Amino acid sequence: MSFSNTSVPGDKPADPYKATNLTHPDLKEKVQDLVSFMESCKFGMMTTRIESSGLLTSRCMALAAKEGGGVDLLFHTNTESGKTDDLKSEPKINIAFLNSTGEWASVSGEADIVTDREMIRKYYSPALKAWLGDLEDGKHDGGPEDPRIGVIKVKALTATYALATGTSLGRGADIVKGAITGAAPKVNKLREISEEELQQCE
């Protein structure tokens, strides 16, 4: 089901910004630029559906590692936290990245809660102890064998992102020009990666 509030002339795009800024480089470039951007951000907002209410909630998560050609994302988690309840109920997930210049990326996929100790040891960071604490029972100590430590593995299914073009002054001038002329400014490299394309990265 789609939504529309008006009709536009047949030869005019209803979304001029997207029509002007959407670019179609080859898949390798699209994926490499996405991966580089996510790495530079380091933190993403993880959106899940709350099990009890069905509402959406987002949490800031540190990107721990990447697999699947760099597009499958791994995050550490406390397996006893609310987000694992959400993901068990509804594994569909979104991870959003944003930097201070307004560049952004949105990755949609499905999450799996991994408790395999080999994977956890592989990606373990001593900084996790600060978040889990030491319960002083010889088991729940925040170390790599702590059973509370898990990995949320997000298999990316689609991605959309926008990277700035030119300089901030140049983009500002283009936006002002667009406000005067009504022509959408070309200020971003807007890109979309489909599920079929991401399957080629596996």
Buried (B, 14 or more C-beta within 10 A) or exposed (E): EEEEEEEEEEEEEEEBBEEBBBBEEEBEEBBBBBBEBBEEBEEBBBBBBBBEEEEEEEBEBEBBBBBBBBBBBBBBBBBEBBBBBBBEEBBEBBBBBBBEEEBBBBBBBBBBBBBEEEBBEEBBBEEBBEBBEEEEEEEBBBBBEBEBBBBBBBBBBBBBBBBBBEEEEEBEBBEEEBEEEEEBBBBBBBBBBEEEBBEEBE
